[in-house]
Amino acid sequence: MSSLVVVGFPTADEAEQVRRDLVDIQREQLISLEDAVVVERDRGGQVHLRQALNLTTAGALGGGFWGSLVGLLFLNPLLGAAVGAGIGAASGSLSDLGINDGFMREVGETLPEGTAALFVLLRDATPDRVIERLRSHAPHAKLLRTNLSHTDEERLRQLLEQASKQAEALRLS
């Protein structure tokens, strides 16, 4: 089962940086991400979703490739690419993989204006090692929501608090 973790940050830039760091950490096999979205509530109160992957574009590219391949088989690669890209774009725009957009907008409405939250849907993680790597962001991070068990959520809160204290001690020394 996938785990959802929502962490608040004072700025969208910091939330974006943490998302980029998580992608780097994923390359080291310390975390397995399904989705990571930054939700920003701007100074005017508008909620913006910054998706990591544009499904329409991804679908169009994948569809274009497969359409070209089929087109080559039938000696009309341009027609095959066009049809494949169209079908891929349509299927990408209709699929809502990962975290529900309506849920993210609903939570985004509760954020203070000018702040952001990072929504992370993950399959697997080594929480203590991941938080250790993200320690510099811990003083600004606030755990907002999870679907973890109460025990796991409390452990995550403790790890964040510990990392925050360590980051603060390093900053003062």
N, C-alpha and C positions, 0 to 999 in steps of 0.2 A: 504494500500500500504506500502511496505517496504521502509525503508530509508537506504541509503548508506552513511557512513561517513568514510573518509580516513584521518588518522592522522599520520604525520611523527614524527620519533624519532631519536635521534643521534645514538642509538645502537639497535640491534635486541633483546638483553636481556631486555631492558626497554620495548620494544613493547610486548614481551612475558609476562612480568610481568603485564602489563596493561590488556592483554587478560585474564590472570588468575584472576585478580581482577574483571573483568567484569563478569566472570563466577560465582564468589562468590556473586557479586551484584545481579545477576540474581536470585540466590536462595532466595534473599530477596524481589523479585517481583518488583524491581525498574527499571528493563530493561528486554526485551524479545528478545534474540538473535536468529537470524536464522543462521548466519555464522560469524566467526571471523578468519581472516587469517593474519599471519605476512608475509610480503614480505620483503626480505632482499637483498640488493645489496652489495655483498662482495667487498673486496679490489681489486679483479681482474676484477670487473665489471659484474660478473655473478649474475643473479637474481635467488633467491631461494624462493619457496612458502612453508610456514610452515602451513599446513592445521590443523585445530583443530580436524577434524574427517576424518579418512581414510575410504572412502566409500567402497572400495574393502573389507577391513577387516570386517567392519560392516555388509556388505552384506553376506559375508561368514559365520559369526557367526549366523546371523538371519536365513539364508538359512539352515545352519546345524541343528539348533534347529527344524525348521519346517519340514525338511527332516527326522529327527529322529522321530518326532511325527508321520508322515505319515508312516515311516518304521515300527514303532511299531504296527500300525494298520494292516499292511500287513505281520507282523512277520519277517521283515528283516531290523532291525534298522540301521545296518552298511551301507547297500546299500542306504537306504533312507537318512542318514546323508551325505554320500559322494555326492550323486546327489544334495541334497539340498544346500550343501556348494558350490558346483561348480556353480549352477544356481545363488545363492546369490552373489558370488564373481563377476560373469559376469555382473549381473545387477548393482551391486555397482560400478564397474569400468566404465560402460557405462553412468551412470547418473552423470550429473554435476549440482548438486543442489547448491544453494547459488550464490556466486559471480563468474562471468566468469573468468576462468584462464587466457585467452588471455588478457583481460582487465587489470588484476592484473600485468601480466608480462610487458605490455605496460607502465603502470604507474611506475613499478619497474625500468624500463630502465631510467626513468627521475630522479631517486633518486641519490644523491651524493654517491660515493663509500664509503662503510663502514657504511651506515645508513640503516634504515628500516622504513616501514610504516605498520600501523595496519588498515586493511580493516574490517569494522564492518557493517554487514547487520542486521538491527533490525526492529522488528515489532512495538514495543512500548517502550517508555522510559520516565522517569522523568528527563530531562536533568540537571536541577539545582542540584538535589540530587545526580545524578551519578557523575557529575563533582566535586561536593563537596567531594565525597568519593575518587576521583582520583586526588585531589588537589596536592599531592606531585609530580606528574608527569607533571603537567601543565607547569612549566617553560621550559621543554624540548619539549613539544608537539607543533606541528604546523599543523593547519587544512589545508589539501591539496586539498581535493575534497569532494563534497557532491551532493546529488540529492535533497536536501531540497529546499524549496522556498527561495528566496532572504531574506525575512524577518526572517525566521527561521535560515538560515545560519548566518546572522548577529548577531542574538541573541546568537547562539552557540559560535561565535567568541568572543562576549563580555563576556560570561560566562567563557570561557577559559582564556581570558586576566585577568579578575577579580580573578580567582583562581590562576593564575600565580603570580599576585601581592601579594595575601594573603600568598602563599607558600614562596615567597621571603621574606616577612616581618617576617614570623615565623622563617625562616632560620637565619635572621640577629639578631633576638632578643635572 
